[in-house]
Amino acid sequence: MPLLAIVYFSISGTTEKLAHAVARGAAGMAEIALCRIAGDDIVSGRFRNDGLLQTIDRADAVAFGSPTYMGGAAAQFKAFADASSDRWTQQRWANKFAAGFTTGALAGGDQLHTLTYFSILAAQHGMLWCGLDIPGGEDPAGRNRLGSQLGLAAHMIDGALPQSDLGTAEYLGGRLAKMASRNG
Ligand SMILES: Cc1cc2nc3c(=O)[nH]c(=O)nc-3n(C[C@H](O)[C@H](O)[C@H](O)COP(=O)(O)O)c2cc1C
């Protein structure tokens, strides 16, 4: 069974709910490693959790998650990404599958920029990007309601994630796990 690493940062738990939904969607098709980036992982501005990076070394697929902060990934996620530069030199993560998910307070809160960053990070590592094959506004279950096919863009309504966003996260996890299985 392929290993799916879900690497994410979350303070108030919304992105974490999406991470768990991605894991639910992949259950039975992949082993899951939930890797939450913690504030303590960053020492003097540098990400120092080598165990987390080693988990990705072993993974067949990786889902990147962060809240959208000021139009981009949170600084804590970026510290993790910057610490992957040693792996980049040798393209150690090349040919792993990658996907991304983010949330914001607003429907149009510039989440696309966070997803674009995740896809560029994946491209730098030679990873293979897994987007969403759900056309926005066309899905009977209402998934991908914000119409982002690069990855999952979610936002809270009345302080909570709608079920359609959690369903989209599950779908993305399943799609990523299936791709990784086909590769094995
Ligand atoms: C510093 C900061 C910057 C934020 N910037 C944005 C933003 O650019 N767009 C947006 O839609 N939401 C923005 N938000 C709202 C967060 O994305 C939202 O509350 C998110 O659900 C938090 O994720 P978490 O619960 O996983 O910590 C911002 C929140 C904070 C604290």
The ligand as a Tripos MOL2 file, in Angstrom:
@<TRIPOS>MOLECULE
LIG
   31    33     1     0     0
SMALL
NO_CHARGES

@<TRIPOS>ATOM
      1 C1         -2.5950   36.3690    9.8450 C.3       1 LIG1
      2 C2         -3.8420   35.9190    9.1400 C.ar      1 LIG1
      3 C3         -3.9860   36.2050    7.7910 C.ar      1 LIG1
      4 C4         -5.1190   35.7720    7.1060 C.ar      1 LIG1
      5 N1         -5.2340   36.0420    5.7730 N.ar      1 LIG1
      6 C5         -6.3020   35.5770    5.0890 C.ar      1 LIG1
      7 C6         -6.3990   35.7920    3.6800 C.ar      1 LIG1
      8 O1         -5.5320   36.3460    3.0240 O.2       1 LIG1
      9 N2         -7.5100   35.3030    3.0470 N.ar      1 LIG1
     10 C7         -8.5130   34.6720    3.7160 C.ar      1 LIG1
     11 O2         -9.5000   34.2820    3.0910 O.2       1 LIG1
     12 N3         -8.4190   34.4020    5.0400 N.ar      1 LIG1
     13 C8         -7.3470   34.8450    5.7390 C.ar      1 LIG1
     14 N4         -7.2200   34.5640    7.0680 N.ar      1 LIG1
     15 C9         -8.2070   33.7010    7.7080 C.3       1 LIG1
     16 C10        -7.6610   32.2540    7.8400 C.3       1 LIG1
     17 O3         -7.2370   31.7380    6.5940 O.3       1 LIG1
     18 C11        -8.7630   31.3220    8.3820 C.3       1 LIG1
     19 O4         -9.1630   31.7870    9.6540 O.3       1 LIG1
     20 C12        -8.3150   29.8920    8.4500 C.3       1 LIG1
     21 O5         -9.4560   29.0810    8.5630 O.3       1 LIG1
     22 C13        -7.4010   29.5800    9.6330 C.3       1 LIG1
     23 O6         -6.9800   28.2450    9.5330 O.3       1 LIG1
     24 P1         -6.7600   27.2930   10.7970 P.3       1 LIG1
     25 O7         -8.1000   27.2070   11.5260 O.co2     1 LIG1
     26 O8         -6.3700   25.9910   10.2270 O.co2     1 LIG1
     27 O9         -5.6970   27.9060   11.6590 O.co2     1 LIG1
     28 C14        -6.1290   35.0360    7.7830 C.ar      1 LIG1
     29 C15        -5.9700   34.7690    9.1630 C.ar      1 LIG1
     30 C16        -4.8460   35.1910    9.8260 C.ar      1 LIG1
     31 C17        -4.6940   34.8650   11.2890 C.3       1 LIG1
@<TRIPOS>BOND
     1     1     2 1
     2     2     3 ar
     3     2    30 ar
     4     3     4 ar
     5     4     5 ar
     6     4    28 ar
     7     5     6 ar
     8     6     7 ar
     9     6    13 1
    10     7     8 2
    11     7     9 ar
    12     9    10 ar
    13    10    11 2
    14    10    12 ar
    15    12    13 ar
    16    13    14 ar
    17    14    15 1
    18    14    28 ar
    19    15    16 1
    20    16    17 1
    21    16    18 1
    22    18    19 1
    23    18    20 1
    24    20    21 1
    25    20    22 1
    26    22    23 1
    27    23    24 1
    28    24    25 2
    29    24    26 1
    30    24    27 1
    31    28    29 ar
    32    29    30 ar
    33    30    31 1
@<TRIPOS>SUBSTRUCTURE
     1 LIG1         1 GROUP 0 **** ****
